[in-house]
């Protein structure tokens, strides 16, 4: 599959997608696949612009039409990547009606196929437990963590939990006729499903799958959602960003105002993954969909999607922690840069952290009305600001008008660095393309609609997330 590579040209003291680190910067001890900061040139040099990678799933419930949308990559084994891929229900008058998710396994980024996709979860019909109203469960994307088969610890010994992992998703109740949103139910309904997995290099198995008690999942807090990315390792544990919510007094309804923070997952003697520690990030109240990466100096970086009620719906917000999450410092808070849509924090193959989102302004300075442009912003060397954006995809320029002459949604980016069959480390950025008229009305999927996987190139030596 041939892909066009779009070069990244930066201004203001940058060198062909890289930059020099400041003199005298303190070096930190490297852990878990990271290395100290140095004066080497580092940065993103280009992003591919390829055709659609995934479209129609092989298995959907009878009478339903589905299309692959969000993809969340992770390392599955020493030579394979996995990707949680959600399926959107197509050709219905219902926004965000999701059928479920599959696992797509690949060892070549140019040969991604759903032919052998593993079905993970599907929505189902059920009666509302309080009102008796018949519902269909919109089953949102899975996010979680996985220790690759064959993974090793820093000392070279086998990872005790290699080949195991977990993921969670939210299910919302929709009217069974699927001609409106869940808000038209007499009483809203939602629940959280957790799955645990095992992979031996040949067969992927779902060990457990079921509804979890959100009041017990996170010690001292009420679980809300996972972030827009998969876990990173720390020793034998996994770290993820999650959101929590508080309950009204006396165990009442969940409040709408969320809190984002760092969750530490550990696999216990019974082989179950669970949250053993959660640390809210000060200042990340009223935020959702957090993402987490480890910087090249070992520091943790966490970003969130701000909301309308906090005035941060178009802001970039990034916090940093140099002590494993005990304390956090807000590093970036820049408003009016992105549109009110999902944003993710990712780490390129050479360790360059970057934010991916839909820009509020085009490179020419014009206001972008919706989600038709996807871009990435590398973080500056001091991590206190972002550099000039790199356009990953311009839906209008690349695809023309969408279904019924409407525009495109090019959104929900998620990035991860993986090692594939050729032994090379590649940073993959995955996003969806969806016609605006498909999202809001009942237009059938356009030829461009689906899941896209791009490679982000960077100038320095790649840094692995996992050891083998």
C-alpha positions in Angstrom: 0.0 0.0 0.0 1.7 3.2 -1.1 1.4 6.2 1.1 2.2 9.9 0.4 4.5 11.3 3.1 3.8 14.8 4.1 7.0 16.5 5.4 6.9 18.6 8.5 8.7 22.0 8.2 9.1 23.9 11.5 10.1 27.5 12.0 11.5 29.4 14.9 14.8 27.7 15.7 13.9 24.2 14.4 15.9 22.0 12.0 13.9 20.0 9.5 11.4 18.6 12.0 13.8 18.6 14.9 15.2 21.0 17.4 18.2 21.3 19.9 17.6 20.7 23.6 18.7 23.6 25.8 22.2 23.6 27.3 22.6 22.4 30.8 19.3 20.5 31.0 19.4 18.0 33.9 19.5 14.4 32.9 17.0 12.0 34.6 17.4 8.3 35.1 15.9 6.4 32.2 13.3 3.7 33.0 10.9 1.5 31.1 12.3 2.1 27.6 13.1 5.8 28.0 16.4 7.6 28.0 17.8 10.9 29.4 17.1 14.1 27.6 20.1 15.3 25.5 21.1 17.9 23.0 20.5 15.6 20.0 18.2 16.8 17.3 14.8 15.3 17.8 11.4 15.8 16.2 8.8 14.8 13.7 9.7 14.9 10.0 6.6 13.7 8.3 3.3 11.8 8.3 1.9 9.5 5.7 -1.4 10.1 4.0 -2.7 6.7 2.9 -6.0 5.2 1.8 -8.5 3.7 4.1 -7.2 0.7 5.9 -10.4 -0.8 7.4 -14.0 -0.4 6.3 -16.7 -3.1 6.5 -16.4 -5.6 9.5 -16.9 -9.3 8.6 -19.5 -9.9 11.4 -22.3 -7.6 12.5 -25.7 -8.4 14.1 -28.4 -9.5 11.7 -30.2 -6.6 10.1 -27.5 -4.1 10.9 -24.9 -2.4 8.8 -21.6 -1.4 10.3 -18.4 0.5 9.4 -15.1 0.5 11.2 -14.2 3.8 12.8 -11.9 4.4 15.8 -8.7 2.3 16.1 -6.5 2.1 19.2 -3.2 0.3 18.5 -1.0 -1.6 21.0 1.9 -4.1 21.0 0.5 -7.7 21.0 3.7 -9.7 20.7 7.3 -9.2 19.7 6.4 -9.0 16.0 2.7 -8.1 16.0 0.4 -5.2 16.8 -3.1 -5.4 17.9 -5.8 -2.7 17.4 -9.1 -2.3 19.2 -11.5 -1.2 16.3 -14.9 0.0 17.1 -17.8 -0.4 14.7 -20.3 2.3 14.1 -23.9 1.4 13.1 -24.5 2.9 9.7 -27.5 4.2 7.8 -29.6 5.0 10.9 -31.0 8.3 12.3 -28.9 8.1 15.5 -25.7 9.8 16.4 -23.0 7.7 18.1 -24.9 4.4 17.9 -22.0 1.9 18.1 -22.3 -1.8 17.4 -19.2 -2.9 19.3 -15.5 -3.6 18.8 -13.2 -6.1 17.1 -9.5 -6.9 17.5 -7.5 -6.6 14.3 -4.0 -8.2 14.4 -1.2 -7.3 12.0 2.6 -7.6 11.6 2.9 -5.3 8.5 1.5 -1.7 8.6 0.9 -1.9 4.8 -1.2 -5.1 5.0 -3.8 -4.4 7.7 -6.9 -6.5 7.1 -10.1 -7.4 9.0 -10.4 -10.8 7.4 -9.3 -12.5 10.6 -10.8 -9.9 13.0 -11.6 -11.2 16.4 -15.1 -10.1 17.6 -14.7 -8.7 21.1 -18.1 -7.2 22.1 -21.5 -6.4 20.5 -24.4 -4.3 21.7 -27.6 -6.1 22.5 -31.2 -5.4 23.2 -32.5 -5.4 26.7 -35.3 -4.0 28.9 -34.5 -0.9 30.9 -34.1 -2.3 34.5 -36.2 0.5 36.0 -38.7 1.6 33.3 -39.0 -1.6 31.3 -38.5 0.3 28.1 -36.9 -1.8 25.3 -33.4 -0.6 24.5 -30.4 -1.3 22.3 -27.0 -0.8 23.9 -24.7 1.5 22.0 -21.3 -0.1 22.8 -18.5 2.4 22.7 -14.8 1.8 21.9 -12.6 -0.4 24.1 -9.5 1.1 25.7 -7.1 -0.7 28.1 -3.7 -2.2 28.4 -1.8 -5.3 27.2 1.6 -6.9 28.1 2.9 -8.3 24.8 3.6 -12.0 24.5 7.3 -12.4 24.9 7.8 -9.1 26.8 10.8 -8.8 29.2 11.5 -6.6 32.2 14.4 -4.1 32.3 16.7 -6.7 33.7 16.1 -9.1 30.8 13.9 -11.5 32.7 10.6 -12.6 31.3 7.7 -10.4 32.2 5.5 -12.3 34.6 2.3 -11.1 32.9 3.3 -11.4 29.3 0.5 -12.2 26.9 -2.3 -10.8 29.2 -4.3 -7.6 29.3 -7.6 -5.9 29.7 -10.0 -3.3 28.2 -13.1 -1.4 29.3 -16.0 0.2 27.4 -19.2 2.1 28.1 -22.6 1.0 27.0 -25.5 3.6 26.7 -29.1 2.7 26.2 -30.8 3.9 23.0 -34.4 3.5 22.0 -34.7 0.1 20.2 -35.9 1.7 17.0 -32.5 3.5 16.8 -34.1 6.7 15.4 -32.9 9.0 18.1 -30.4 9.4 20.9 -30.4 7.9 24.3 -31.7 11.2 25.7 -35.2 10.2 24.5 -35.4 7.3 26.9 -37.7 7.8 29.8 -34.6 7.4 32.0 -31.0 7.3 30.8 -29.1 4.0 31.2 -25.4 3.3 31.0 -23.0 0.7 32.3 -19.3 -0.3 32.1 -18.0 -3.6 30.7 -14.6 -5.0 31.4 -12.8 -7.7 29.5 -9.6 -9.6 30.2 -7.5 -11.2 27.5 -4.8 -13.8 26.9 -2.5 -14.3 23.8 0.1 -17.0 23.4 1.4 -15.9 20.0 -1.2 -17.9 18.1 -4.6 -17.6 19.7 -6.3 -14.6 21.3 -8.7 -15.4 24.0 -11.3 -13.5 26.0 -10.9 -14.8 29.5 -13.6 -12.8 31.2 -16.2 -10.3 30.1 -18.9 -8.6 32.1 -20.4 -5.5 33.7 -18.3 -4.1 36.5 -19.4 -2.1 39.6 -18.1 1.4 38.9 -18.2 2.3 42.6 -15.7 -0.5 43.4 -13.4 -0.4 40.4 -11.3 2.6 41.5 -10.4 2.7 45.2 -12.2 5.7 46.8 -13.7 6.9 43.5 -16.4 6.2 41.0 -15.0 5.1 37.6 -16.3 7.0 34.6 -14.3 6.2 31.4 -10.9 5.2 30.1 -8.8 7.7 28.2 -8.2 7.8 24.4 -5.2 5.5 24.5 -3.8 2.2 25.8 -1.6 1.7 28.8 2.2 2.2 29.2 4.4 -0.1 31.3 6.0 0.6 34.7 7.8 -2.4 36.1 5.2 -5.2 36.2 2.3 -2.7 36.4 0.4 -0.8 33.7 -0.4 2.9 33.8 -3.4 4.5 32.2 -5.2 7.8 32.3 -8.9 7.5 33.4 -11.7 9.8 34.3 -13.9 9.5 37.5 -17.1 11.1 38.7 -18.5 11.8 42.1 -21.9 10.8 43.4 -24.5 13.1 44.8 -24.9 12.9 48.6 -26.1 9.6 50.1 -25.1 7.5 47.1 -27.3 9.4 44.6 -26.9 10.0 40.9 -23.5 10.5 39.3 -22.6 14.2 38.7 -21.7 15.3 35.2 -18.5 17.0 36.2 -15.6 14.6 35.8 -12.0 14.4 37.1 -9.0 13.0 35.2 -6.1 11.2 36.7 -3.5 8.4 36.7 -4.5 4.8 37.4 -2.1 2.0 38.3 -3.2 -1.4 37.2 -1.8 -4.6 38.7 -2.4 -8.3 38.0 -3.1 -10.2 41.2 -2.5 -13.8 42.2 -5.8 -14.9 40.7 -4.8 -13.5 37.3 -7.1 -10.5 37.4 -6.1 -7.0 36.4 -7.4 -4.3 38.8 -6.8 -0.7 39.8 -4.6 -0.6 42.9 -4.0 3.2 42.9 -5.6 6.3 41.5 -4.1 9.8 41.7 -6.3 12.6 40.5 -4.5 15.4 38.6 -5.0 18.8 40.3 -6.6 21.2 37.9 -8.0 18.4 35.7 -11.5 18.7 37.1 -14.3 19.0 34.6 -12.1 17.3 32.0 -12.5 14.0 30.1 -10.8 11.6 27.7 -7.3 11.9 29.2 -4.2 10.4 27.5 -0.9 9.5 29.0 2.7 9.1 27.7 6.2 8.9 29.2 8.6 11.6 28.1 12.2 10.7 27.1 13.4 11.8 30.5 11.1 9.4 32.3 8.6 12.1 33.3 4.9 11.3 32.9 2.8 13.7 30.7 -1.0 13.7 30.8 -3.4 15.6 28.6 -7.2 16.0 28.8 -10.1 17.1 26.7 -11.6 20.2 28.3 -15.3 20.8 28.3 -17.7 23.7 27.6 -18.6 24.3 31.2 -14.9 25.0 32.1 -14.3 27.1 29.1 -11.6 24.7 27.9 -13.4 23.0 25.0 -10.9 24.5 22.5 -7.8 24.3 24.8 -4.6 22.3 25.0 -3.9 21.2 28.5 -0.9 19.2 29.5 0.4 18.3 33.0 3.8 16.7 33.9 4.9 14.6 36.8 8.6 13.8 37.6 7.8 11.6 40.6 5.6 8.9 39.1 2.3 10.8 39.6 2.7 11.9 43.3 2.7 15.5 42.2 1.7 17.3 39.0 2.5 20.6 37.4 0.5 22.2 34.6 2.9 22.7 31.7 0.6 23.9 28.9 -2.8 25.7 28.9 -3.4 27.3 25.5 -6.9 28.2 24.5 -8.5 28.6 21.1 -6.1 26.3 19.2 -8.3 23.2 18.5 -11.9 22.7 17.8 -14.3 21.2 20.3 -13.5 17.6 19.5 -11.3 14.8 20.8 -7.6 15.4 21.5 -4.9 12.9 22.3 -1.3 13.1 23.6 1.0 10.7 21.9 4.8 9.9 21.7 6.4 9.6 18.3 8.9 6.8 17.7 11.9 8.9 18.8 10.2 10.1 21.9 8.8 13.4 20.7 5.5 14.1 22.4 2.8 15.6 20.3 -0.9 16.5 20.6 -3.3 15.4 17.8 -6.6 17.2 17.3 -8.8 19.2 14.9 -7.4 22.7 14.6 -9.5 25.8 15.1 -7.5 27.6 12.4 -6.2 26.3 9.1 -2.5 26.8 8.2 -3.7 29.8 6.1 -5.3 31.4 9.1 -8.9 30.6 8.2 -11.3 29.3 10.9 -12.0 25.6 10.4 -15.7 25.1 11.0 -15.8 21.5 12.2 -13.6 18.4 12.2 -12.6 18.2 8.5 -8.9 18.9 9.3 -6.7 16.7 11.5 -3.3 18.0 12.7 -0.6 17.3 15.2 1.4 19.7 17.3 4.8 18.6 18.7 5.5 19.9 22.2 8.3 22.4 22.4 11.6 21.3 23.9 10.8 22.8 27.3 7.3 21.2 27.1 5.7 24.6 28.0 4.1 25.2 24.6 3.3 23.6 21.3 5.1 24.1 17.9 3.5 24.8 14.6 1.0 22.2 13.5 1.5 19.5 10.9 -1.7 18.7 8.9 -2.3 15.0 8.8 -5.5 15.0 6.7 -7.6 17.7 5.2 -10.9 16.0 4.4 -12.2 18.7 2.0 -9.0 18.8 0.0 -8.4 15.1 0.0 -11.9 13.7 -0.4 -14.0 16.6 -1.8 -17.6 16.9 -0.6 -19.0 14.1 1.6 -22.3 12.3 1.4 -25.1 14.6 0.2 -22.6 17.4 -0.3 -21.7 17.7 3.4 -18.3 17.8 5.0 -16.2 15.2 6.8 -15.3 14.2 10.3 -11.6 13.3 10.5 -11.1 12.8 14.2 -10.5 10.6 17.3 -6.7 10.2 16.8 -4.7 7.7 18.8 -1.0 6.9 18.5 1.3 4.1 19.6 4.8 2.9 18.7 5.0 -0.8 17.8 7.5 -3.3 16.6 6.4 -5.4 13.6 7.7 -8.4 11.7 10.6 -6.5 10.0 12.0 -5.7 13.5 11.5 -2.0 13.0 9.8 0.4 15.4 7.0 2.4 13.8 4.8 5.0 15.3 1.2 4.5 14.1 -1.4 7.3 14.2 -4.9 6.0 13.8 -8.1 8.0 13.1 -11.5 7.8 11.6 -13.1 9.4 8.6 -16.9 9.8 8.6 -19.2 11.9 6.5 -21.0 14.6 8.4 -24.3 13.5 6.9 -23.6 9.9 7.9 -23.0 11.0 11.5 -26.2 13.0 11.9 -28.6 11.5 9.4 -29.0 8.2 7.7 -26.6 8.4 4.7 -24.9 5.1 3.9 -21.1 4.9 4.3 -19.1 6.7 1.6 -16.1 5.0 -0.1 -13.8 7.2 2.1 -15.5 6.3 5.4 -13.5 4.0 7.7 -10.4 3.6 9.9 -7.1 5.0 8.7 -3.6 4.1 9.9 -0.7 6.4 9.2 3.0 6.3 10.1 4.6 9.3 11.9 8.3 9.7 11.0 10.8 11.3 13.4 14.4 12.2 13.1 16.1 10.4 15.9 16.7 6.8 16.8 13.4 5.1 17.8 12.7 4.3 21.5 10.8 1.1 22.3 7.9 1.1 24.7 8.4 -2.6 25.4 11.5 -4.8 25.7 11.9 -8.2 24.0 
